[in-house]
Amino acid sequence: MADSRPHILSVRSVAKRFGGIRAVDDCTINIEAQSIVGLIGPNGAGKTTLFNLISGFYKPDNGEILFKGDRMDNLSSYLIARKGLVRTFQITRALSKMTVLENMMLSPKNQSGEKIWNVWLRGRKVREEEGRNRDKAEELLRLFSLYRLRDEYSGALSGGQKKLLELARALMLDPEMILLDEPFAGVNPTLSLQILEYITEIRNRGVTFLIIEHDMPMITKASEIMCAMSEGKIIALGSPEEVRRHEAVIEAYLGKEK
């Protein structure tokens, strides 16, 4: 990528093995701040493993991961999220027996009310903080057209609405970068376009995105830069059209000609 913007994320020679399988193999990529980068590749290419390494759910066997210039590969996932690097999951993780608004209210970091003694000793501070968080949650639910569903159980939402709730919950953490795992999977075309519009709007507010997606038309529309993986390695990086036409990418999806 061009160096017109600073790198917010740098993955340097990262490797991860499971037994004799190299799930991620000497992977290097730099992500510029306030960009939208698509990560593509066939099943088993190593995309989700790379996400798990970046977000702290796995520890790399080799290499290093830097976020805003600081090493992240030695930190737990919750500490990485607190530093502003947040991820969503392919299978949404909203608590199905809590309401949409309750799910949103669980997300903010460093809530005073999490410490039980603050409820009695600093009750006013806890109430004021909760009020601000509620206002923020309701504002985000309005942004994602979920406000009318705020008192519904999240388990009753459609697949697309759950994806929107997952993204809204991520924004409660005031992230600087979001890793999105298949945001368009199982979502109808109309709602997919709405999610795409939300991603673009959030990026325009200063947030960086790295997105795994198998829906090639949607990820092509979403991405400024596309990165392709196969067998744990980065095999192509460039504009969406360049990557889609790249010989190694075509070979990874279709196989070698005999």
C-alpha positions as CSV (number, residue, x, y, z in Angstrom):
1,M,0.0,0.0,0.0
2,A,1.0,3.6,-0.5
3,D,2.3,5.5,2.5
4,S,0.0,8.4,2.2
5,R,-1.5,7.7,5.6
6,P,0.2,6.3,8.7
7,H,0.0,2.5,9.4
8,I,-2.5,1.9,12.2
9,L,-1.8,-1.9,12.1
10,S,1.3,-3.8,11.1
11,V,1.5,-7.6,11.0
12,R,5.2,-8.6,10.6
13,S,6.2,-12.1,9.6
14,V,3.5,-13.7,11.8
15,A,3.2,-17.5,11.9
16,K,0.8,-19.8,13.7
17,R,0.9,-23.6,13.6
18,F,-1.6,-26.2,14.8
19,G,0.3,-29.5,14.9
20,G,1.8,-29.9,11.5
21,I,-0.5,-27.4,9.8
22,R,0.7,-23.8,9.2
23,A,-2.5,-21.9,9.5
24,V,-0.7,-18.6,9.1
25,D,2.7,-18.7,7.4
26,D,5.1,-15.7,7.5
27,C,2.3,-13.2,7.0
28,T,3.1,-9.5,6.6
29,I,0.6,-6.7,6.0
30,N,0.4,-3.0,6.8
31,I,-3.0,-1.3,7.1
32,E,-3.3,2.4,6.7
33,A,-5.4,4.5,9.1
34,Q,-9.0,5.3,8.0
35,S,-8.9,2.7,5.2
36,I,-11.2,-0.2,4.3
37,V,-9.3,-3.3,3.5
38,G,-10.9,-6.5,2.3
39,L,-9.4,-9.9,3.2
40,I,-10.4,-12.7,0.8
41,G,-9.4,-16.3,0.2
42,P,-10.8,-19.8,-0.1
43,N,-12.0,-21.7,3.0
44,G,-9.0,-22.8,5.1
45,A,-6.8,-19.9,3.7
46,G,-6.0,-18.7,7.3
47,K,-8.2,-15.6,7.3
48,T,-10.0,-16.2,10.6
49,T,-6.8,-17.4,12.3
50,L,-5.2,-14.2,11.3
51,F,-8.1,-12.3,12.8
52,N,-7.7,-14.3,16.0
53,L,-4.0,-13.5,16.1
54,I,-4.6,-9.7,15.6
55,S,-7.3,-9.6,18.2
56,G,-5.4,-11.6,20.8
57,F,-7.5,-14.8,20.8
58,Y,-4.4,-16.7,19.6
59,K,-0.8,-15.9,20.3
60,P,1.6,-16.1,17.3
61,D,4.4,-18.6,17.2
62,N,6.6,-16.1,15.4
63,G,6.5,-12.5,14.3
64,E,4.9,-9.4,15.9
65,I,1.7,-7.4,15.6
66,L,1.7,-3.6,16.2
67,F,-1.3,-1.4,16.7
68,K,-0.6,2.4,16.5
69,G,3.1,1.5,16.9
70,D,2.7,-0.6,20.1
71,R,3.2,-4.4,20.3
72,M,-0.1,-6.2,20.7
73,D,0.8,-9.9,20.2
74,N,1.6,-10.2,24.0
75,L,-1.7,-8.8,25.2
76,S,-5.0,-10.4,26.0
77,S,-8.0,-9.8,23.8
78,Y,-9.8,-7.6,26.2
79,L,-6.8,-5.3,26.6
80,I,-6.5,-5.1,22.8
81,A,-10.1,-4.1,22.6
82,R,-9.6,-1.4,25.3
83,K,-6.8,0.1,23.2
84,G,-9.2,0.6,20.3
85,L,-8.9,-2.5,18.2
86,V,-12.2,-4.3,18.2
87,R,-13.6,-7.4,16.3
88,T,-16.9,-8.9,15.4
89,F,-17.6,-12.6,14.7
90,Q,-19.0,-14.5,11.8
91,I,-21.5,-16.0,14.2
92,T,-22.9,-13.0,16.1
93,R,-22.4,-13.1,19.9
94,A,-25.3,-11.0,21.2
95,L,-26.9,-12.4,24.4
96,S,-30.1,-13.7,23.0
97,K,-32.1,-13.5,26.3
98,M,-31.2,-9.9,26.9
99,T,-32.8,-7.0,25.0
100,V,-31.1,-5.1,22.3
101,L,-30.6,-2.1,24.5
102,E,-29.2,-4.3,27.4
103,N,-26.7,-5.9,25.0
104,M,-25.6,-2.4,24.0
105,M,-25.2,-1.3,27.6
106,L,-22.9,-4.3,28.4
107,S,-20.3,-3.0,25.9
108,P,-18.7,0.3,27.2
109,K,-15.3,-0.2,28.8
110,N,-14.3,0.8,32.3
111,Q,-17.8,1.2,33.7
112,S,-17.8,2.4,37.3
113,G,-20.9,0.2,38.1
114,E,-18.9,-2.9,37.4
115,K,-17.3,-2.5,40.9
116,I,-20.1,-3.3,43.3
117,W,-18.9,-0.9,46.0
118,N,-19.2,2.0,43.6
119,V,-23.0,1.4,43.5
120,W,-23.2,2.5,47.2
121,L,-20.1,4.8,47.5
122,R,-20.4,6.6,44.2
123,G,-24.0,6.1,43.2
124,R,-24.4,9.5,41.6
125,K,-21.3,9.0,39.4
126,V,-22.6,5.5,38.4
127,R,-26.0,6.8,37.5
128,E,-24.6,9.7,35.4
129,E,-22.2,7.4,33.6
130,E,-25.1,4.9,32.9
131,G,-27.2,7.8,31.6
132,R,-24.5,8.8,29.2
133,N,-24.0,5.2,28.0
134,R,-27.7,4.8,27.5
135,D,-27.8,8.0,25.4
136,K,-24.9,6.8,23.3
137,A,-26.5,3.3,22.9
138,E,-29.8,4.8,21.8
139,E,-28.1,7.2,19.3
140,L,-26.3,4.2,17.7
141,L,-29.5,2.1,17.6
142,R,-31.1,5.0,15.7
143,L,-28.1,5.2,13.4
144,F,-28.5,1.5,12.6
145,S,-32.4,1.6,12.4
146,L,-32.6,-0.7,15.5
147,Y,-34.1,1.8,17.9
148,R,-37.7,0.5,17.5
149,L,-36.4,-2.9,18.5
150,R,-34.5,-1.7,21.6
151,D,-36.8,-3.6,24.0
152,E,-36.9,-6.8,22.0
153,Y,-34.8,-9.8,22.9
154,S,-31.8,-9.9,20.6
155,G,-32.5,-13.6,19.9
156,A,-35.6,-12.5,18.0
157,L,-33.7,-10.4,15.5
158,S,-33.1,-11.4,11.9
159,G,-29.6,-12.5,10.8
160,G,-29.0,-9.1,9.3
161,Q,-30.3,-7.2,12.3
162,K,-27.9,-9.2,14.5
163,K,-25.0,-8.2,12.3
164,L,-26.1,-4.6,12.7
165,L,-26.3,-5.0,16.5
166,E,-22.8,-6.6,16.5
167,L,-21.4,-3.5,14.7
168,A,-23.3,-1.1,17.0
169,R,-22.0,-2.9,20.1
170,A,-18.4,-2.6,18.7
171,L,-18.9,1.2,18.3
172,M,-19.8,1.5,22.0
173,L,-16.1,0.8,22.7
174,D,-15.1,3.9,20.6
175,P,-12.8,1.8,18.4
176,E,-10.1,3.2,16.1
177,M,-10.1,0.0,14.1
178,I,-12.7,-2.8,13.6
179,L,-12.1,-6.3,12.3
180,L,-15.4,-7.5,10.6
181,D,-15.8,-11.2,10.1
182,E,-18.2,-11.8,7.2
183,P,-20.6,-8.9,7.8
184,F,-22.7,-9.7,4.7
185,A,-23.0,-13.5,5.2
186,G,-26.6,-14.6,5.4
187,V,-27.9,-11.1,4.9
188,N,-30.4,-10.1,2.2
189,P,-29.2,-7.8,-0.6
190,T,-31.0,-4.7,0.6
191,L,-29.7,-5.0,4.1
192,S,-26.2,-5.8,2.8
193,L,-26.2,-2.5,1.0
194,Q,-27.3,-0.7,4.1
195,I,-24.4,-2.3,6.1
196,L,-22.1,-1.2,3.4
197,E,-23.3,2.4,3.7
198,Y,-22.8,2.2,7.5
199,I,-19.3,0.9,7.1
200,T,-18.5,3.8,4.7
201,E,-20.0,6.4,7.1
202,I,-18.1,5.0,10.1
203,R,-14.9,5.1,8.1
204,N,-15.6,8.7,7.3
205,R,-15.7,9.3,11.0
206,G,-12.1,8.1,11.3
207,V,-12.4,4.3,11.9
208,T,-10.3,1.8,10.0
209,F,-11.8,-1.5,8.8
210,L,-10.3,-4.9,8.0
211,I,-13.1,-7.2,6.6
212,I,-13.2,-10.9,5.9
213,E,-15.9,-11.6,3.3
214,H,-16.7,-14.4,0.8
215,D,-19.3,-12.3,-1.1
216,M,-17.0,-11.0,-3.8
217,P,-19.3,-8.3,-5.3
218,M,-19.9,-6.8,-1.8
219,I,-16.3,-6.9,-0.7
220,T,-15.2,-5.4,-4.0
221,K,-17.7,-2.5,-3.4
222,A,-16.6,-2.0,0.2
223,S,-12.9,-2.2,-0.2
224,E,-10.3,0.4,-1.2
225,I,-7.6,-2.2,-0.9
226,M,-7.9,-6.0,-1.1
227,C,-5.7,-8.6,0.4
228,A,-5.8,-12.3,-0.7
229,M,-4.7,-15.3,1.4
230,S,-4.1,-18.9,0.5
231,E,-2.6,-21.7,2.6
232,G,-1.7,-19.2,5.3
233,K,0.2,-16.8,3.0
234,I,-0.6,-13.4,1.6
235,I,-0.6,-14.0,-2.2
236,A,-1.9,-10.6,-3.5
237,L,-2.4,-7.1,-2.3
238,G,-3.7,-4.1,-4.3
239,S,-6.9,-2.6,-5.6
240,P,-9.9,-4.9,-5.7
241,E,-9.7,-5.3,-9.5
242,E,-6.0,-6.0,-9.4
243,V,-6.4,-8.7,-6.8
244,R,-9.4,-10.3,-8.5
245,R,-7.4,-10.6,-11.8
246,H,-4.2,-11.8,-10.0
247,E,-3.0,-15.2,-11.4
248,A,-2.3,-16.6,-7.9
249,V,-5.8,-15.6,-6.7
250,I,-7.5,-17.2,-9.6
251,E,-5.4,-20.3,-9.1
252,A,-6.3,-20.4,-5.3
253,Y,-10.0,-20.3,-6.0
254,L,-10.2,-22.4,-9.2
255,G,-7.1,-24.6,-8.9
256,K,-4.2,-25.1,-11.4
257,E,-4.9,-26.0,-15.0
258,K,-3.8,-29.5,-15.8
